[in-house]
Amino acid sequence: MGDYDADLAELRHHWGSAYLIEHPGPDVWIAQRKDSRETLRADSPGELLEKIRADYATHPVSRHKHGGHGGQPPERSGFTFEG
């Protein structure tokens, strides 16, 4: 397990039903809303968590409409890095 695998797993566990969460490289953390596909970017898992919490508090994501993946994005989720 890499240094950031646990952080990624933790973010996905708590927020994966509302956001597609990826860590594609060093200092790159991305969460994409499953409803609007709006993308949040951060340099660290802690910073991304803060942005997710603020985003969700302002505009909650419906977790019922986009569920079904057990908190994990599907293998081919269509996740994009555009935002």
C-alpha positions as a Markdown table, in Angstrom:
| # | Residue | x | y | z |
|---|---|---|---|---|
| 1 | Met | 0.0 | 0.0 | 0.0 |
| 2 | Gly | 1.4 | 3.4 | -1.0 |
| 3 | Asp | 1.7 | 6.4 | 1.3 |
| 4 | Tyr | -1.6 | 7.9 | 0.2 |
| 5 | Asp | -3.7 | 4.7 | -0.4 |
| 6 | Ala | -5.2 | 4.8 | 3.1 |
| 7 | Asp | -6.1 | 8.5 | 2.7 |
| 8 | Leu | -7.7 | 7.8 | -0.6 |
| 9 | Ala | -9.6 | 4.8 | 0.8 |
| 10 | Glu | -10.8 | 6.9 | 3.8 |
| 11 | Leu | -12.1 | 9.7 | 1.6 |
| 12 | Arg | -13.9 | 7.3 | -0.7 |
| 13 | His | -15.4 | 5.4 | 2.3 |
| 14 | His | -17.0 | 8.6 | 3.7 |
| 15 | Trp | -17.6 | 10.6 | 0.6 |
| 16 | Gly | -17.6 | 8.1 | -2.3 |
| 17 | Ser | -21.4 | 8.0 | -2.6 |
| 18 | Ala | -21.5 | 11.7 | -3.4 |
| 19 | Tyr | -18.1 | 12.3 | -5.1 |
| 20 | Leu | -15.8 | 10.5 | -7.5 |
| 21 | Ile | -12.4 | 10.8 | -5.7 |
| 22 | Glu | -9.0 | 10.3 | -7.3 |
| 23 | His | -5.4 | 10.8 | -6.5 |
| 24 | Pro | -3.7 | 10.7 | -9.9 |
| 25 | Gly | -0.3 | 12.0 | -8.9 |
| 26 | Pro | 1.8 | 13.7 | -6.2 |
| 27 | Asp | 0.1 | 16.7 | -4.7 |
| 28 | Val | -3.0 | 16.2 | -6.9 |
| 29 | Trp | -6.3 | 15.3 | -5.1 |
| 30 | Ile | -9.5 | 15.6 | -7.0 |
| 31 | Ala | -13.2 | 15.1 | -6.1 |
| 32 | Gln | -15.9 | 15.4 | -8.7 |
| 33 | Arg | -19.6 | 15.8 | -7.7 |
| 34 | Lys | -21.7 | 12.9 | -9.0 |
| 35 | Asp | -24.6 | 15.2 | -9.7 |
| 36 | Ser | -23.2 | 18.2 | -11.5 |
| 37 | Arg | -19.6 | 16.9 | -12.3 |
| 38 | Glu | -18.2 | 20.0 | -10.7 |
| 39 | Thr | -14.6 | 19.3 | -9.7 |
| 40 | Leu | -12.7 | 20.2 | -6.5 |
| 41 | Arg | -8.9 | 20.1 | -6.6 |
| 42 | Ala | -6.4 | 20.1 | -3.7 |
| 43 | Asp | -2.7 | 19.6 | -2.9 |
| 44 | Ser | -3.4 | 17.2 | 0.0 |
| 45 | Pro | -6.0 | 14.8 | 1.3 |
| 46 | Gly | -6.7 | 17.1 | 4.2 |
| 47 | Glu | -7.2 | 20.1 | 2.0 |
| 48 | Leu | -9.5 | 18.0 | -0.3 |
| 49 | Leu | -11.6 | 16.9 | 2.8 |
| 50 | Glu | -12.0 | 20.5 | 3.8 |
| 51 | Lys | -13.2 | 21.5 | 0.3 |
| 52 | Ile | -15.6 | 18.5 | 0.1 |
| 53 | Arg | -17.1 | 19.4 | 3.5 |
| 54 | Ala | -17.6 | 23.0 | 2.5 |
| 55 | Asp | -19.0 | 22.1 | -0.9 |
| 56 | Tyr | -21.4 | 19.6 | 0.6 |
| 57 | Ala | -22.5 | 21.9 | 3.4 |
| 58 | Thr | -23.4 | 24.6 | 0.8 |
| 59 | His | -24.9 | 22.2 | -1.9 |
| 60 | Pro | -25.6 | 18.7 | -0.6 |
| 61 | Val | -25.2 | 15.9 | -3.2 |
| 62 | Ser | -28.1 | 13.4 | -3.5 |
| 63 | Arg | -26.6 | 10.1 | -2.4 |
| 64 | His | -29.6 | 8.1 | -3.4 |
| 65 | Lys | -29.6 | 9.0 | -7.0 |
| 66 | His | -26.0 | 8.2 | -7.6 |
| 67 | Gly | -25.4 | 5.3 | -5.2 |
| 68 | Gly | -24.8 | 1.7 | -5.9 |
| 69 | His | -21.0 | 1.5 | -6.0 |
| 70 | Gly | -20.4 | 0.8 | -2.3 |
| 71 | Gly | -18.6 | 4.1 | -1.9 |
| 72 | Gln | -16.2 | 3.3 | -4.7 |
| 73 | Pro | -16.4 | 4.7 | -8.2 |
| 74 | Pro | -16.9 | 2.1 | -10.9 |
| 75 | Glu | -13.9 | 0.8 | -12.7 |
| 76 | Arg | -14.8 | 2.9 | -15.7 |
| 77 | Ser | -16.5 | 5.8 | -14.1 |
| 78 | Gly | -16.0 | 8.5 | -16.8 |
| 79 | Phe | -14.1 | 10.6 | -14.3 |
| 80 | Thr | -12.6 | 13.6 | -16.0 |
| 81 | Phe | -10.0 | 16.0 | -14.8 |
| 82 | Glu | -11.8 | 19.0 | -16.4 |
| 83 | Gly | -13.4 | 21.5 | -14.1 |
